[in-house]
């Protein structure tokens, strides 16, 4: 994976490499100096915020029971994600 010129050799979530997911399942967005990643596997979707310089997770959220989620969109301290259950809105506190 390449983000803003930084090569990430592998991203591991719950002990599994994201390399096993196809490209359509993973959505990347660079926002506020973080690499935001959304992906789904079976009935679990994940949203991660990753520091691209260290590869460490800054934030993660597991979304149970969803079949798909879009990449996050940001506006005025809010994050918007479209899912099979509708629009999810997370507000920064």
Secondary structure, DSSP 8 states (H G I E B T S, - for coil): -EETTEE----EETTEEGGGS-GGGEEEEEETTEEEEEEEETTEEEEEEE-TTT--EEEEEEEET-S-B---EEETTEEEEEETTEEEEEE--
